[in-house]
Amino acid sequence: MHNLVMRTTITLDDNVHEFASYYARAKGLTLSAAIEELIRNVQNPPKPELDIRIGPHGLPMFPPTGRTITSEMVKAIEEEEYDPEKFA
């Protein structure tokens, strides 16, 4: 791999150019850097943060953590006063 900068001209559909421009502004990148980042993300997609699987009954399931949730734990959470600031 070489570290030379290659200049080239590409033609983009208007909607693709608009998306890349918005992406670049949102990330604080140049248009070239944004397009390069998008292409690299397609080449090497980031790993998903959660490993959510679909169970045998069609419901999403989180991977097991080895922790057991007891009925006492559920009751304690149900008795806590709801504070919307905790979920903001």
Phi, psi and omega per residue, in radians:
M1 nan 2.402 -3.137
H2 -1.939 2.769 -3.090
N3 -1.803 0.365 3.112
L4 -1.362 2.498 3.079
V5 -1.519 2.229 3.134
M6 -1.861 2.172 3.070
R7 -1.649 2.351 3.101
T8 -2.617 2.832 3.099
T9 -1.949 2.315 3.094
I10 -2.206 2.728 3.083
T11 -1.938 2.206 3.141
L12 -2.071 2.553 2.973
D13 -1.076 2.688 -3.110
D14 -0.990 -0.759 -3.104
N15 -1.204 -0.554 3.098
V16 -1.239 -0.734 3.099
H17 -1.102 -0.728 3.125
E18 -1.091 -0.775 3.117
F19 -1.078 -0.843 -3.116
A20 -1.084 -0.647 3.113
S21 -1.155 -0.804 3.095
Y22 -1.073 -0.746 3.133
Y23 -1.052 -0.797 -3.129
A24 -1.073 -0.792 3.136
R25 -1.113 -0.753 -3.102
A26 -1.124 -0.589 -3.111
K27 -1.639 -0.105 -3.108
G28 1.241 0.635 -3.099
L29 -2.003 2.840 2.948
T30 -1.288 2.858 3.111
L31 -1.064 -0.716 3.121
S32 -1.080 -0.793 -3.137
A33 -1.135 -0.650 3.131
A34 -1.141 -0.794 3.133
I35 -1.115 -0.706 3.102
E36 -1.090 -0.762 3.126
E37 -1.102 -0.741 3.128
L38 -1.094 -0.732 3.130
I39 -1.153 -0.751 3.129
R40 -1.116 -0.631 3.097
N41 -1.132 -0.552 3.092
V42 -1.296 -0.672 3.130
Q43 -1.155 -0.747 -3.110
N44 -2.278 1.406 -3.074
P45 -1.067 2.483 3.103
P46 -1.127 2.584 3.126
K47 -1.210 2.454 3.093
P48 -1.119 2.496 -3.109
E49 -1.241 -0.621 -3.135
L50 -2.037 2.519 3.082
D51 -1.765 1.468 -3.125
I52 -1.666 2.203 -3.139
R53 -2.004 2.754 3.076
I54 -1.651 2.157 -3.109
G55 -1.335 3.098 -3.078
P56 -1.130 -0.344 3.129
H57 -1.751 0.186 3.090
G58 1.488 0.106 3.135
L59 -1.659 2.527 3.094
P60 -1.177 2.459 -3.131
M61 -2.268 2.377 3.021
F62 -1.446 2.693 3.122
P63 -1.172 2.613 -3.137
P64 -1.135 2.464 3.135
T65 -1.879 -0.148 -3.092
G66 1.567 -0.094 3.117
R67 -1.614 2.544 3.103
T68 -1.880 2.307 3.067
I69 -1.711 2.076 -3.095
T70 -1.657 2.845 3.099
S71 -1.122 -0.529 3.090
E72 -1.130 -0.689 3.107
M73 -1.109 -0.747 3.130
V74 -1.113 -0.773 3.125
K75 -1.073 -0.732 3.131
A76 -1.083 -0.701 3.123
I77 -1.211 -0.698 3.128
E78 -1.105 -0.551 -3.106
E79 -1.408 -0.309 3.120
E80 -1.150 2.530 3.100
E81 -1.299 2.383 3.140
Y82 -1.246 2.163 3.106
D83 -2.091 1.840 -3.086
P84 -1.060 -0.408 3.128
E85 -1.123 -0.509 3.136
K86 -1.205 -0.405 -3.063
F87 -1.884 0.127 -3.125
A88 -1.399 nan nan
